[in-house]
Amino acid sequence: MKKRIRNMLILLLGSAAAGSLLLVLAYALPVESARAHVESSLYEMVEAEDDPEGDILRKKIIGIKDNFTDCLMVQNALERVEGKNLWEHAMYAFHHDLGNEDTWMTEKSLGAFLRQGSEGMYLREYSRYWHGYLVYLKPLLMCMSWRSVETFLLVCQAILLFTVLGLACYRKKPYLGLGIICAFLFMKPLRIWLSLTLSDCWAIALVAVAVMLCFYDKLEKKSWHEELFLLTGIFTAYIDFLTYPVVTLGVPLCVWLILSAESFQSWRKQVCRVFWNCACWTVGYIGMWGMKWVIADLTCRTGTLRSAVWAVIFRTEPLDGYGSAFTGISRAFQTVLKQYDSAAYGIGFGVIAAAALVSAVLCLIKARSAKWAVTMGCLAFAALLPVGWLAVTQNHTAIHCEYTFRIAGVTVMALCCMTICSVQALTGKARTERIKE
């Protein structure tokens, strides 16, 4: 236990220090070339939508993606506030906006900032988040236009996905790849691929899965799987804007459960390992996020810690001020389901759930075992992670349901893995009986 806590603290504190340094280095980069590239891309980024004769494809892209937050992220990469040092930039994350304190107008503000300067605009800060995306976004904007950045990130995401699928096949687990594809389809992949904001959590989840598929044996031998989940939570807090972070826990956890089923020792040990994997991710996610609040408050007196705590209280209270948390949960759940606006989603989910149920019943009759039962129980727990996340963050999940609904991808992945687990047990039983004959 002492070793586990020590490793957590070392990784957490080291990550906070490294993350702060990387942000300072990102803000130390010159902004002139990045501003020039973004200014030349303003029409494609925001203005085409208001042009009656504009490019139809660009209009569709702007309508599909989360352009509001994308523009905020881009402008954060272009800021250099006079009189503020690099550390203050890293801690505060300044940006100029045309709107007042309660209303940010990021799309209009980006154009005004580049073409007219910051005069007449309000200086805002967004110190609650790390804004770790600036570490890669700013260098990209310095080198290429926004359309090129979009294309580059899209290609990187496609390569990452196909890498994971290839690794699943290499480890002779092709059905894991199918599960990942099914989960991705339930997360409306086009919007993820086109949106800078919405791609982060999915990319982090895929990287964690790729590392697991590549180095699973070494991770198990050295007992490093907990550190992997801890680092996954840390990276999620560092880069993400609280979109659908539980996916970075749920999807890798499902993959780990399938891989670890082969080395199953006892139900008690397996349950403990699942618990610690989840606990490490939680410590990494909450701890890294909290470190930003503490560092910013201690070094710059930002007031981040106080405002962040109040934001957490607001985001976790019953929806719309309802007195009953259970009422809020049901309403938040309904808003999430409304995002699935096609009957194809209902049919697809029904098929996936039916496959999991039928295969489980067949396995229960023909090939049940302690290993199978424990793995299925742990996968059922993983399937319920989005429900737990929704219950805790019901206010935020409902208000921002247009992107938070993607947490349901974890449930789809878990159901697919349940089918995989049962099919593996059935085929293993059949193989054993043939050998005996």
C-alpha positions as CSV (number, residue, x, y, z in Angstrom):
1,M,0.0,0.0,0.0
2,K,2.8,2.4,0.9
3,K,4.5,1.7,-2.4
4,R,1.3,2.3,-4.3
5,I,0.6,5.6,-2.6
6,R,4.3,6.7,-3.1
7,N,4.1,5.9,-6.8
8,M,0.8,7.8,-7.2
9,L,2.3,10.9,-5.5
10,I,5.5,10.8,-7.5
11,L,3.6,10.5,-10.8
12,L,1.0,13.1,-9.8
13,L,3.5,15.7,-8.6
14,G,5.9,15.1,-11.4
15,S,3.0,15.4,-14.0
16,A,1.9,18.7,-12.5
17,A,5.4,20.1,-12.6
18,A,6.0,18.8,-16.1
19,G,2.6,20.1,-17.3
20,S,3.2,23.5,-15.9
21,L,6.7,23.7,-17.6
22,L,5.2,22.6,-20.9
23,L,2.6,25.3,-20.8
24,V,5.2,27.9,-20.0
25,L,7.3,26.7,-23.0
26,A,4.2,26.8,-25.2
27,Y,3.4,30.4,-24.2
28,A,7.1,31.3,-24.8
29,L,6.7,30.4,-28.5
30,P,6.1,33.5,-30.8
31,V,2.5,34.1,-31.9
32,E,3.0,36.1,-35.1
33,S,3.1,33.2,-37.5
34,A,0.2,31.4,-35.7
35,R,-1.9,34.6,-35.9
36,A,-1.2,35.0,-39.6
37,H,-2.2,31.4,-40.3
38,V,-5.4,31.7,-38.3
39,E,-6.3,35.1,-39.8
40,S,-6.0,33.7,-43.3
41,S,-8.3,30.8,-42.2
42,L,-11.0,32.9,-40.5
43,Y,-13.4,32.5,-43.4
44,E,-13.2,28.7,-43.3
45,M,-13.3,28.7,-39.5
46,V,-16.3,30.9,-38.8
47,E,-17.3,33.3,-41.5
48,A,-18.4,30.7,-44.2
49,E,-21.4,29.9,-42.0
50,D,-22.9,33.4,-42.4
51,D,-22.2,33.6,-46.1
52,P,-25.2,32.7,-48.3
53,E,-23.0,31.8,-51.1
54,G,-20.3,30.2,-49.0
55,D,-18.8,26.7,-49.4
56,I,-21.5,24.2,-48.5
57,L,-19.0,21.7,-47.2
58,R,-17.4,24.2,-44.9
59,K,-20.8,25.2,-43.6
60,K,-21.6,21.6,-42.8
61,I,-18.3,21.1,-41.0
62,I,-18.8,24.2,-38.9
63,G,-22.3,23.0,-38.0
64,I,-21.2,19.5,-37.1
65,K,-18.2,20.4,-34.9
66,D,-18.1,22.2,-31.5
67,N,-17.0,25.4,-33.1
68,F,-17.6,27.6,-30.0
69,T,-14.9,25.8,-28.0
70,D,-12.6,25.2,-30.9
71,C,-12.4,28.9,-31.5
72,L,-11.7,29.5,-27.8
73,M,-8.9,26.9,-27.9
74,V,-7.4,28.5,-31.0
75,Q,-7.5,32.0,-29.5
76,N,-5.9,30.8,-26.3
77,A,-3.0,29.8,-28.5
78,L,-2.7,33.3,-30.0
79,E,-2.8,35.4,-26.9
80,R,0.1,37.4,-25.6
81,V,-1.2,39.9,-23.0
82,E,1.0,43.0,-22.4
83,G,2.3,43.2,-18.8
84,K,1.6,39.5,-18.1
85,N,4.6,37.0,-17.8
86,L,4.7,33.5,-19.1
87,W,3.8,31.9,-15.8
88,E,0.7,34.1,-15.5
89,H,-0.4,33.1,-19.0
90,A,0.1,29.4,-18.1
91,M,-1.9,29.7,-14.9
92,Y,-4.7,32.1,-16.1
93,A,-5.2,31.1,-19.7
94,F,-6.1,34.6,-20.9
95,H,-8.3,35.4,-23.8
96,H,-10.0,38.6,-25.1
97,D,-13.7,38.4,-25.6
98,L,-16.5,40.7,-26.9
99,G,-19.0,39.4,-24.4
100,N,-19.5,40.2,-20.8
101,E,-18.6,38.0,-17.8
102,D,-21.5,35.6,-18.3
103,T,-21.6,35.5,-22.1
104,W,-18.6,34.5,-24.2
105,M,-18.8,35.1,-27.9
106,T,-15.7,33.1,-29.0
107,E,-16.4,32.9,-32.7
108,K,-17.0,36.6,-33.2
109,S,-14.2,37.4,-30.7
110,L,-11.6,35.5,-32.6
111,G,-12.2,37.5,-35.8
112,A,-12.3,40.8,-34.0
113,F,-9.2,40.0,-32.0
114,L,-7.2,39.2,-35.1
115,R,-8.4,42.0,-37.4
116,Q,-9.1,44.9,-35.0
117,G,-6.9,44.1,-32.0
118,S,-8.0,43.7,-28.3
119,E,-9.1,47.3,-27.8
120,G,-12.7,47.4,-26.6
121,M,-12.7,43.7,-25.7
122,Y,-12.8,42.2,-22.2
123,L,-9.9,40.3,-20.9
124,R,-11.1,36.9,-19.6
125,E,-9.3,34.0,-17.9
126,Y,-10.1,30.3,-17.8
127,S,-7.9,29.1,-15.1
128,R,-10.0,26.1,-14.0
129,Y,-8.5,24.0,-16.7
130,W,-5.0,23.1,-17.6
131,H,-5.3,23.8,-21.4
132,G,-2.7,21.1,-22.1
133,Y,-3.8,21.0,-25.8
134,L,-1.8,24.2,-26.3
135,V,1.4,22.1,-26.1
136,Y,0.6,20.6,-29.5
137,L,-1.9,23.1,-31.0
138,K,0.3,26.2,-30.9
139,P,3.2,24.6,-32.7
140,L,0.8,23.3,-35.4
141,L,-0.7,26.7,-35.9
142,M,2.7,28.2,-36.2
143,C,3.5,25.8,-39.1
144,M,0.2,25.6,-41.1
145,S,-3.2,26.9,-41.8
146,W,-6.3,25.9,-39.8
147,R,-7.5,23.6,-42.6
148,S,-4.1,21.9,-42.6
149,V,-4.4,21.5,-38.8
150,E,-7.8,19.9,-39.2
151,T,-6.5,17.5,-41.9
152,F,-3.4,16.6,-39.9
153,L,-5.4,15.8,-36.7
154,L,-7.9,13.9,-38.7
155,V,-5.2,11.8,-40.3
156,C,-3.6,11.2,-36.8
157,Q,-6.9,10.0,-35.4
158,A,-7.4,7.6,-38.3
159,I,-3.9,6.2,-38.0
160,L,-4.4,5.8,-34.2
161,L,-7.7,4.0,-34.7
162,F,-6.3,1.6,-37.3
163,T,-3.2,1.0,-35.2
164,V,-5.4,-0.1,-32.3
165,L,-7.4,-2.4,-34.7
166,G,-4.2,-3.8,-36.1
167,L,-2.8,-4.5,-32.6
168,A,-6.0,-6.2,-31.6
169,C,-5.7,-8.5,-34.6
170,Y,-2.0,-9.0,-33.8
171,R,-2.8,-10.2,-30.3
172,K,-5.5,-12.5,-31.9
173,K,-8.3,-10.5,-30.3
174,P,-10.0,-9.1,-33.4
175,Y,-13.3,-8.9,-31.6
176,L,-11.9,-6.2,-29.4
177,G,-11.4,-4.1,-32.5
178,L,-15.0,-4.7,-33.4
179,G,-16.1,-3.6,-29.9
180,I,-14.1,-0.4,-30.2
181,I,-15.7,0.3,-33.6
182,C,-19.2,-0.3,-32.2
183,A,-18.5,2.0,-29.2
184,F,-17.1,4.7,-31.6
185,L,-20.2,4.5,-33.8
186,F,-22.4,5.3,-30.8
187,M,-20.4,8.4,-30.1
188,K,-21.2,10.0,-33.5
189,P,-17.6,9.7,-34.8
190,L,-17.8,12.3,-37.5
191,R,-18.2,15.1,-35.0
192,I,-15.3,13.7,-33.0
193,W,-13.0,13.6,-36.1
194,L,-13.9,17.1,-37.1
195,S,-13.8,18.8,-33.7
196,L,-10.6,19.7,-31.9
197,T,-12.5,19.8,-28.6
198,L,-14.3,16.4,-28.9
199,S,-11.4,14.4,-30.2
200,D,-9.2,14.6,-27.0
201,C,-10.9,12.0,-24.8
202,W,-11.3,9.5,-27.6
203,A,-7.7,9.9,-28.6
204,I,-6.5,9.4,-25.0
205,A,-8.6,6.3,-24.7
206,L,-7.2,4.8,-27.9
207,V,-3.6,5.6,-26.8
208,A,-4.2,3.8,-23.5
209,V,-5.7,0.8,-25.4
210,A,-2.7,0.8,-27.8
211,V,-0.2,0.8,-25.0
212,M,-2.1,-2.0,-23.3
213,L,-2.2,-4.1,-26.4
214,C,1.5,-3.5,-27.2
215,F,2.9,-4.0,-23.7
216,Y,0.3,-5.9,-21.8
217,D,2.7,-8.7,-20.8
218,K,5.4,-6.3,-19.5
219,L,2.8,-4.2,-17.7
220,E,1.5,-7.3,-15.9
221,K,5.0,-8.6,-15.1
222,K,6.1,-5.4,-13.5
223,S,2.6,-4.6,-12.1
224,W,2.4,-1.3,-14.0
225,H,-1.2,-1.5,-15.1
226,E,-2.2,0.8,-12.2
227,E,0.3,3.4,-13.3
228,L,-1.1,3.2,-16.8
229,F,-4.6,4.1,-15.5
230,L,-3.2,6.8,-13.3
231,L,-1.4,8.4,-16.2
232,T,-4.5,8.1,-18.4
233,G,-6.5,10.0,-15.8
234,I,-3.7,12.6,-15.6
235,F,-3.6,13.2,-19.3
236,T,-7.4,13.4,-19.5
237,A,-7.4,16.2,-16.8
238,Y,-4.5,18.0,-18.5
239,I,-6.0,18.1,-22.0
240,D,-9.8,17.7,-21.8
241,F,-12.5,20.4,-21.3
242,L,-14.8,18.0,-19.2
243,T,-16.4,16.6,-22.3
244,Y,-16.8,12.8,-21.8
245,P,-13.8,11.9,-19.6
246,V,-15.2,8.6,-18.2
247,V,-14.6,7.1,-21.7
248,T,-10.8,7.2,-21.0
249,L,-11.5,4.9,-18.0
250,G,-14.2,2.7,-19.3
251,V,-12.9,1.7,-22.7
252,P,-9.3,0.8,-21.5
253,L,-10.8,-1.0,-18.5
254,C,-13.0,-3.2,-20.8
255,V,-9.9,-4.1,-22.9
256,W,-7.9,-4.9,-19.8
257,L,-10.6,-7.2,-18.4
258,I,-10.6,-9.2,-21.6
259,L,-6.8,-9.5,-21.7
260,S,-6.5,-10.2,-18.0
261,A,-9.1,-13.0,-18.1
262,E,-6.4,-15.3,-19.5
263,S,-4.2,-14.8,-16.3
264,F,-7.1,-15.1,-13.9
265,Q,-6.0,-16.3,-10.4
266,S,-8.9,-15.7,-8.0
267,W,-12.1,-13.7,-7.9
268,R,-10.9,-11.7,-4.9
269,K,-7.6,-10.6,-6.6
270,Q,-9.3,-9.8,-9.9
271,V,-11.9,-7.6,-8.2
272,C,-9.2,-5.8,-6.2
273,R,-7.2,-5.2,-9.4
274,V,-10.3,-3.7,-11.0
275,F,-10.9,-1.5,-8.0
276,W,-7.3,-0.2,-7.9
277,N,-7.3,0.5,-11.7
278,C,-10.4,2.6,-11.3
279,A,-9.1,4.3,-8.1
280,C,-5.8,5.1,-9.8
281,W,-7.6,6.7,-12.8
282,T,-9.8,8.7,-10.4
283,V,-6.8,9.9,-8.4
284,G,-5.0,10.9,-11.6
285,Y,-8.0,12.7,-13.0
286,I,-9.1,14.5,-9.9
287,G,-5.7,14.9,-8.4
288,M,-4.2,16.5,-11.6
289,W,-7.1,18.8,-12.0
290,G,-6.9,19.8,-8.4
291,M,-3.2,20.5,-8.7
292,K,-3.9,23.2,-11.3
293,W,-6.2,24.9,-8.9
294,V,-3.7,24.8,-6.0
295,I,-0.7,25.8,-8.1
296,A,-2.6,28.7,-9.7
297,D,-3.8,29.9,-6.3
298,L,-0.5,29.6,-4.5
299,T,1.6,31.3,-7.2
300,C,-0.7,33.9,-8.7
301,R,-3.6,34.4,-6.3
302,T,-6.0,33.6,-9.1
303,G,-8.9,32.7,-6.9
304,T,-9.1,29.5,-9.0
305,L,-9.5,27.1,-6.1
306,R,-12.6,28.9,-4.7
307,S,-14.3,29.4,-8.1
308,A,-13.5,25.8,-9.1
309,V,-15.0,24.4,-5.9
310,W,-18.2,26.4,-6.4
311,A,-18.3,25.2,-10.1
312,V,-18.0,21.6,-8.9
313,I,-20.8,22.1,-6.4
314,F,-23.0,23.6,-9.1
315,R,-22.2,21.0,-11.7
316,T,-23.0,18.1,-9.3
317,E,-26.2,19.5,-7.8
318,P,-29.6,18.3,-8.9
319,L,-30.5,19.4,-12.4
320,D,-32.1,22.9,-12.6
321,G,-32.1,23.2,-8.8
322,Y,-34.5,20.3,-8.3
323,G,-34.6,19.2,-4.7
324,S,-34.3,15.5,-5.5
325,A,-31.2,14.2,-7.0
326,F,-33.1,11.2,-8.3
327,T,-35.4,13.4,-10.3
328,G,-32.4,15.2,-11.8
329,I,-30.8,11.9,-12.8
330,S,-33.9,10.7,-14.7
331,R,-34.1,14.0,-16.5
332,A,-30.4,14.0,-17.3
333,F,-30.7,10.5,-18.6
334,Q,-33.6,11.5,-20.9
335,T,-31.5,14.4,-22.4
336,V,-28.7,12.0,-23.1
337,L,-31.0,9.5,-24.9
338,K,-32.5,12.3,-27.0
339,Q,-29.1,12.8,-28.7
340,Y,-29.7,9.4,-30.4
341,D,-32.1,10.8,-32.9
342,S,-32.2,7.9,-35.3
343,A,-33.9,4.5,-34.9
344,A,-30.7,2.9,-36.1
345,Y,-29.1,3.6,-32.7
346,G,-32.0,1.8,-30.9
347,I,-31.8,-1.2,-33.2
348,G,-28.0,-1.4,-33.0
349,F,-28.1,-1.2,-29.2
350,G,-30.8,-3.8,-29.1
351,V,-28.7,-6.2,-31.2
352,I,-25.6,-5.6,-29.1
353,A,-27.5,-6.1,-25.8
354,A,-29.2,-9.2,-27.2
355,A,-25.9,-10.7,-28.3
356,A,-24.5,-10.2,-24.8
357,L,-27.5,-11.7,-23.1
358,V,-27.9,-14.7,-25.4
359,S,-24.1,-15.6,-25.3
360,A,-24.2,-15.2,-21.5
361,V,-27.2,-17.5,-21.1
362,L,-25.5,-20.1,-23.4
363,C,-22.3,-19.9,-21.4
364,L,-24.2,-20.1,-18.1
365,I,-25.7,-23.4,-19.4
366,K,-22.7,-24.9,-21.1
367,A,-19.4,-23.4,-20.0
368,R,-19.8,-21.4,-16.8
369,S,-16.7,-21.0,-14.6
370,A,-15.4,-18.7,-11.9
371,K,-13.2,-16.9,-14.3
372,W,-16.1,-16.2,-16.7
373,A,-18.4,-15.1,-13.9
374,V,-16.0,-12.7,-12.3
375,T,-15.1,-11.2,-15.7
376,M,-18.7,-10.7,-16.6
377,G,-19.4,-9.1,-13.2
378,C,-16.6,-6.7,-13.7
379,L,-17.7,-5.9,-17.2
380,A,-21.2,-5.2,-15.9
381,F,-19.6,-2.8,-13.5
382,A,-17.8,-1.1,-16.4
383,A,-21.1,-0.9,-18.3
384,L,-22.6,1.1,-15.4
385,L,-19.8,3.6,-15.1
386,P,-21.7,6.1,-17.4
387,V,-24.7,5.9,-15.0
388,G,-22.5,6.7,-12.0
389,W,-20.8,9.5,-13.9
390,L,-24.2,10.9,-14.9
391,A,-25.5,10.7,-11.3
392,V,-22.5,12.6,-10.0
393,T,-22.4,15.2,-12.8
394,Q,-26.0,15.3,-13.8
395,N,-26.2,19.1,-14.1
396,H,-23.2,19.3,-16.4
397,T,-24.2,16.2,-18.3
398,A,-27.7,17.5,-19.1
399,I,-26.7,21.1,-19.9
400,H,-23.9,20.0,-22.3
401,C,-25.6,16.8,-23.5
402,E,-24.7,17.5,-27.1
403,Y,-21.2,16.1,-26.3
404,T,-21.5,14.4,-22.9
405,F,-23.8,11.8,-24.3
406,R,-20.7,10.0,-25.6
407,I,-20.2,8.4,-22.2
408,A,-22.7,5.8,-23.4
409,G,-19.9,4.5,-25.6
410,V,-18.5,2.8,-22.5
411,T,-21.7,0.8,-22.0
412,V,-21.7,-0.3,-25.6
413,M,-18.0,-1.4,-25.3
414,A,-18.7,-3.3,-22.1
415,L,-21.7,-5.2,-23.7
416,C,-19.5,-6.1,-26.7
417,C,-16.8,-7.4,-24.3
418,M,-19.4,-9.4,-22.5
419,T,-20.2,-11.2,-25.7
420,I,-16.5,-11.7,-26.4
421,C,-16.0,-13.1,-22.9
422,S,-18.9,-15.6,-23.3
423,V,-17.9,-16.7,-26.8
424,Q,-14.3,-17.3,-25.6
425,A,-15.5,-19.4,-22.7
426,L,-17.8,-21.4,-25.1
427,T,-15.1,-22.0,-27.7
428,G,-12.5,-22.8,-25.0
429,K,-14.9,-25.4,-23.5
430,A,-15.6,-26.9,-27.0
431,R,-11.8,-27.1,-27.7
432,T,-11.2,-28.9,-24.4
433,E,-13.9,-31.4,-25.1
434,R,-12.5,-32.2,-28.5
435,I,-9.0,-32.7,-27.0
436,K,-10.4,-35.2,-24.5
437,E,-12.2,-37.1,-27.3
